[in-house]
């Protein structure tokens, strides 16, 4: 009986499985859906983490994340949403792994006593932090479209494939996202 049920689960669409998981909370339903895309998740994690063992760990951790995140999220297209979750998980892992070291400043090894270039570096770092905060404030679909287009260098057609959205919707989301980012950056410039 269980084998018949498993076969029945595998014949259901992503949307049906997602709805069934949200309704019942059964991990087997989510596992069936997730197994369809473990190669995508593993490949994404391997691309970012550059280590097979870390990528395998990430695949397992992302499944655990889904158990928590999915009940509270409206997901229009599971595959595209899962890709973004996997990418963000890996980016967070990379951020956690960075070791910040304090290095003593030694002015005698500097060729110039003009430190204006340090101001530019700090200013750019502040701009990146503002941009990152503004990205968090965008609606989910805008943030996803802007991220795919500008940060992952995907074209409109690739974004429509990944997200399942129509081409004009993608174009609109990117344009509105860019405008909203500009407004947010100008507002937070002071």
N, C-alpha and C positions, 0 to 999 in steps of 0.2 A: 504493500500500500504506500509506504514511504517513497519507493522508487517511482511509482506512478505520479505521486504528488510532485517530486523533484522534476520529472519530465514536464509536467504541466506548468511548473514555475518557469522553466527555461524557455517555454514557447510564448510566454507573455511579453508584452512590450515593456520598454523601460518605464513608460508612464504608468502602466498598470502595476508593475512591481513597486514603483515609488509610492503610488496611492495605497497599495496593500500594506506596505511597511508603515506608512504614516497612520493607517487605520488600526493595524494590529500590533505594531511594534515588534513583530517576529524577526529575530536576527537572521533566520534562514532565508527569508524573503530578501533582506538587504544583501546577504551573502551571495545569493543568486545574481542579483543585479551587479554587485561589485565585481564578481568574478569575470563578468563580461569585459571589464575594462582594466583588469590588473596589469595587462601588458602595457597599456597606455600609461598607467600610473607608475609602473616600474621604469619604463623608458624615460618618462619625465623626470623622475627622481634621479635616475642614473645620469641624465644630462646635467642636472644642477649639482648633485652631490659628488659626482665623479668617482664613486666607490660602490661596488656591487653590494657589499654587506650593509652599508648605510642605506642604500636604495631599498633593499629588502626590508630593513627595519622600518623605513618610512612607509612602505606599502601597508605594513601591519598597523602602524600608528595612525595612518590616514583612515583606515577602516574604523578604528576606535573613535576618531574624530567625527566620522559620519554618523555614528550611533547617537552622538550628542547634538551635532549641528542639524541634521536633516529634519527632525521633528519640528523645528522652529523656522525652517526656511521654505520659501516658495521657490521651487526649482522648475523652470520652464523646460530646460533641455539638460538632462542629467550629465551627458558625456562632456559637454562644454563646461558645465559648472564643476564637475569633478576634476577636470584638467586644471582649472583655476585654483581649486582647493589644494591639489597636489603641488602645484607650483608655489603657492603661498606657504605651504608647509615647509617645503625645501628652503625657500628664502629665509624663513624664520630660523631653520636649523643652521643655515650658514651664518646668520647674524649672531646667533648664540655662540657659535664656534669661534668667532673672531676674538682674539686675545688683544686687548688694548695694553700697550706698554708705555710707560712714562719714560721719556728720554731726557736726560739733563741737557739744558740748552748751553751750548758752548760758543759764545760770541767770537772767540779768537779763531774759530775755523770758518767763520763767515767771511766772504770776500767783500761784502759791502755792509755798511751800517744802515742802509735804507731797508726798512722792514715793511714797506708799503705792500709788497707782494703777499705778506702774511695776512694783511687786511682783506685782500682779494680772495684768498683761500677761505678765510673765515666767512666772508660774505657769501661765497658760493655754497658753502656747507649750510649756512642758514637758509639760503634759497631752496636747497634740496629738502631740508627739514620742513619748510613751509609747503613745498610741493607735495611731499609725502602726506602731510596733515590734510591738505586740500583734497588729495586723491581719496582719503578715507571718508571725506564728507560728501563725495559724489554718490548719487543713487547707484545701486548694485550694477545694473545693466550698463550705465554710462561708464562706471569705473572699469568694468570688464572690457568694454569696447576700446576705451582709451588705452588701457594697459596692453591689449593685444596689438593695437595699431602702432602706438608710439614706443612702447618698451620692448615688445616682442617682434616688431617690424613685420606684422602680418598685413596682407592686403585685404581689401573689403571682401573679396571672394573667399579667402581663407577664413575670415572671421564669420561669414555666414555659414560656412561648413561646420566650424567649431561650435557655434552657438545655436544654430538652427533658426536664426533670425533672418528676416528678409533684408536684401541689400540696402534698400532705402532706409530701413530702420537703423541698420548699422551706421550708415552715413550720417543720419540725424543724431544718433547717440554720440558719435565722435565729435561732430560739430558742436553740439550742446555741451558735451563734456569739456571740450577745449575752452569754450566761452566761460563756463562755470569755473574752471580752473583759473583762468585769467582774472576773473572778478575776485575770486577768493585770494589769489596771490596779491592783487593790488590792495585789497582790504587789509590783509595781514602784513603789508610791507612796512607799516609804521611802527 
